[in-house]
């Protein structure tokens, strides 16, 4: 799985724009201080399907970018969690899961819907 580090507020405009193209955009909010977050990210990347290879994935280290993480929660009207996966399509969050609820097959089914 290729991913883009989400580290600037201007990238959120890119996320919005790209969410109207193709399959949408996935944002993964990660806490570098949380072993569960590391485990979920590891499982997600290990199980990642090649059918999702053209889905842009933005990786947000919320410890380093707290204000950006808060803006993501506000912009997409979601409660902050960590780890958290958000699928953005047409500027709206259509998938919001955290912890062990994050599954690539659910993401894939929504991407292909």
ABEGO torsion letter per residue (X at the ends): XBBBBBABAAAAAAAAAAAABEAEBBBBBBBAABAAAAAAAAAAAAABBAAAAABBBBBBBAAABAAAAAAAAAAAGBBBBOBBBBBBBGGBBABBBBEAABBAAAAAAAAAX
